[in-house]
Amino acid sequence: MATPAMLQENILANSVPLEEIAPRRLWIQATLLLVTFFSTTMVGMRYMVNFQQGKFPISSDADVLPFRWAYANLSHFALGLPFSLTILGILLTHEFGHYFACRQYGIRASMPYLVPAPSLSGTAGALIRLKTSVPSRSALLAIGAVGPIAGFMVAVVMASIGLAMSTQVAVEPVKLVTFQPPLLFKLLSALLGPIVHVRLGAPLLWHPILIASWVGLLITSLNLLPAGQLDGGHILYALSPRIHRVVTYLMMALLVYLGITHWPGWFLWAAVLCLPGMRHPPVHDTAPISKGLLTLAPVTLVILMLAATPNPFTRPSLIDRITHLRHYRPLHQMHGVNIDHH
């Protein structure tokens, strides 16, 4: 598996054992970890400053890519640690879940690669590389399911802490982008709200830990889409390769629909599923999967329902923009004004 899904890289190749290449290769993971740590911390610095000033996380254009600002304010670097350590913890737990599942089934796999990126989180996720093919459907199901389950458990804990540290406000501040809460956040608000003094539905300033948990849940939900070589695709393929093929095409159509009606970013994910590299390789051992492993499939489905949201960012959808353009009238057609073009 790879996180996020668009960066997934299941490379099936014959190579020397992992133990022999680790000393040569681990410097790559270490470098990426260090760079991702800095990029996520710099983003987290801005989130924390906004939180301390009573502002929403993304209040202005300056909050979108705050790296230049963060570089000029490195004396406040520690402010970004709650965000960065939370998101890195979720991602690494997710990937090590895959890694140890691979080792359990004798599959050679790399240590996790973290991917820094100029994004709202400072990262594009993480990935591991498989060095040998998956030997059985049972192994495929375990590898696909253990990672999201492990990362989700950490995300639930950190989201609860982030919710407790968030601040209720009487008047909603100015915001440029709003993070749409998944169902899990709504459930946690209902369960923990009376304890942490959070009123469901009232404006809430998200603590950076809560934002990082949101990012981790978003990545988890994207990976659990039942298509291609995503985690959800691995799980579905283990259950039924034929159904996997049909559902992958249906998922592409659904993502296009969601891109029109909700978040345009879904178009990108639909395109990713069209890539040749997302075609699932065959698993030749089709022995029945044990009942214990089969229980992981519905667990991941519940996680997908709790973590996913059709519109992660509350922004006008494509259809809203088209509707707005249809109602737009040029200035010379308004209020009976005629403009002489001579």
N, C-alpha and C positions, 0 to 999 in steps of 0.2 A: 504494500500500500504506500501511497505517498500523500502527504498533506501539504498544501491543499490538493484537491484532486487533479487540477489542471497541470500540476507539476509531478504527477505520479510517474514512476519509472520502474517498471518491473522488467529488468534485463535478465534474460535467460541465456547464460553463457557458461561454457566450461572454463574454469579458472582454478588457480591454486587455492588451497584452503584459506579461510578468512584469517586464521591465526598468523599465516605467513605474510599476508599483505597488510595487516593492521598497522605495523610500525611505519610503513610507507604512506598509507592512506589516511591515518588519523589526523595528520596535520591539516588536511583539507577540512574535515569536520570541525577541528578546533578553531581554525580560522573563520569558518562560517558562523560558528557559535559566537565567537568574539564580536564579529561585525554585526550579527543580528542582535546581540545583547546591546550594543551601542545604538543601533537604529531604533529598537523598540523603546529603549530608555529615553532617547531624545524625544520621541513622540509622547511618551508618558510624562515627560517634564511639562509639556504644554497642557496636557489634560489636567495635571495636578494644579498648575497655576490657575487655570480657568476654574477649577473646582474651588480652590481657596478664595477666588474672587467672586464666587457666586454666579459664574457663567456656565452655560452649557458647554459640553466638550468641543463641539464645532460651532462656534459663534460667529466666525468671520472667515474670510478667505485666508487670513494669516494662519489659521489653525489647521488647514488642510495638509500642508507639507512644511512643518515648522523646523526643518533641519538647520537652516541658516540661523534662525532665531536661537535654537538650542545651542548651536556652536558658539554663539556670542554670549551665552549665559551658562557655560559649563560649570560655573561655581555652584549651580543649583542642580547638578547632575543627580544627586541622591533623590530628588523629588520624583524622578521617573522610575525608580526601582520597584515600587508596588505594582505598577502596570507591567513592566518588562518581566519581572520574576514570575508574575502570575501567568502571562501568556506563554512564556518559555516553559514553565512547569506543565501546563496543559499539553502543549505540543510534544514535549519530550516524553511525557508519560504515555501519550498516544502512540508515538513511534516505538518506544521501548516495549509496549504491549505487543506490537507486531514482531519486533525483534526476538523477544523471548518465546513467542509462539513458533516462530521459524526454528529456533534452536530446539524446541521441544520435539519437532517433527524432523529433525536432521537436515533442515534446509539452510544452506549457507547464505547469510545476509550481512549487509554492511551495517555499521553503526549509523545512527540518524544524521542526516544532513539538514541543518536549518538553512532557510533561504531568506536573506535580508531583501527588503524591497522598499521603494518610495511609496508607501501606502498609508492608509489611516491607522494601521497597526505597526508599521515598520517592518513587517515580514510578509512573505508570501506563503508561509507555512513550513512544512518539513517533509522529508521523504527518506525512505530506505531503499536499498537496491537488493533484489534477490539475485543470487549468484547461480542457483540451480533451480530447476523446475519444481513445481509443487507436486508431490507424489500422489496425493489422493484428495477426494472431495472433502473428507474430514479435516485434513490439514488446511485446505483452502478456506473452509468455513471458520475454523479456529483463527487463522491469520487475519481474515477479514473482520471478525467480530471483536476480538480481544482488544485491539487498539482503540476503537471508538468507545468501548465500554470503560476502559481504564481512563482515557482522557475525560470522559463525561463525568466520572466519579469525582475527579479533581475539580472539574468545572463547577459541579454542584456545591462543593465545599467552599470554593472561592467566591462563587456568586452569592452565597449566603453571607459571607464575611463582607463582601462589597456592598450588599444591600444594607447591612447593619451600619456601615460607615457612610452611606449616602445621606444626603440632606434634603428634607422636605422644604419646599418654598411655597409662599402664599401666592406669588405672582410669577408666572412662567417667564423666564428671561428670553432674550433674543436668541434665535438659533438658526444656523445655516443648514445643518443636516441633523436629523434626529435618528437615533438608533432604535429601531422598532423592537420592543421586547418580545422574546419567544414565549411560548406557553409556560415553560419552566419558570421564568421570571414572575409571571402572573401567579403561579401556584406558590412560589416562595413568598411573594408579597402577601398572599392571603394567609399563609401559614405562620410566617415570621413577623408580619406587619405589626400586630399588637405588641410583640415583644420588643421590636426595634423602633416602635413608634412611627411606622410608615403607614399612611392612609392610602389604600388602593385607589388609583385614579387621580390623585392629587399630583401636581408637578413635583418631580423628583430630580435633584441634581445627582447624576451618577458619579460615584467615586471611581477613580481609575481602575481599581480592582474589579469593579462590576463591569466596566467597559471591556477589560481584558477577558473576563469570563464570557462576555457576549461574543467577542471575536472567536474564542475557542469553541463556543457552541455553534457559531456559524460555520466554521471550518469542519466541525464534526458532522453537521447536517449535510453539507455539500458532499463530503466523502461517503455518506450513507445513502446517497441517491442510488436506487437499484438499477444501475446501468454500467456498461463498459467495464473498465478495470478499476472503478471506484471500489471502496470498501463494500458498499451495498451491492455492487455488481459481483464482487467475489462471493458474497454470501448467497445471492440469488443463483449464480452459476453453479455453486455447490449443490443447491437444492434441485435445480433443473436447468440444464443448458438451453433447452428449447424455449422455456418460458423466459429465460434471460435474454435471448435474442429478440423476442417479441416486445418485452417490456423496455428494452433499450430504445427501440424505435418509438414506442409510445412516450417514453420520457423525453426524447428529443422534441416531439410535438408539444408536449406539455410545457417544456421550458420556453419554447417559442411563444406559446400562448401567454405564459407568465411574463415574458419580456414585453409583450404588447400591453397587457393589462395592469402590470405591477411594476417590476424593476427591470430596466433595460439590460442590466448585467446578466440576466438569464440567457440572453442571446449568446454571450461568450461561452457559457457552459454548454449550450446546445452545440456550438461549433466545436468545442473540445471533444464532445462525444462522437463527432464525425471523423476525428483524426484516426488514421490507420493504427496508430499505437494504442488506441483504446479498445481494439478488438481483443476479446478474451482468448488466451491460448487454451488449447484443450487440456483436460485432465484425464489421463488414460485409465487410472484406477477408479472404477465406479462402484466400489464396495459400499454397502449401505452405511449411512452415518449413524452413529450411536445416538440414543435418545438424549443423553446428557448434552451432547454438542448441539443437537437440534433445538434445544431450549434457548440457545444464544440468538437464534434468528428472530423470534418475537421480541426478545429484549432489545435488540438493535432497532427494531421497528418502533418500539415505544420511545426509544431515545430520539429517533428521527422526528417523531411527532412532537416531542417536548422541546427540541432544539431548533426546529425549522420555522421559518416565517416566509411567506410569499413575497413580502416587501421589506427586506432588511433595513433599507434606508427610506424614511418617509419623505419621498420626493415625488413630484408629478410623474405619472406614468406616460408612456408613449402615446397612448390613446387620449390621455388628458391634454397633452401638448397639441395633438392634431385637432381636438375639439376646440382648443383655445384659438388655433390659427383659423379655423372655419368661422369663428365669431369675430375675428379681427377685421376692422375696417380701416383703410388708410385715412390719413388726416384730411385729405381733400374731399372724402365722402362723408365726413362727420359734420353735423350741425349746418348742413347746407352750404358749406364753404366750397367755392370754386377757385381753382388755382389756374392762372393763365400760364401756359407752358411756352408762350412765344417769347 
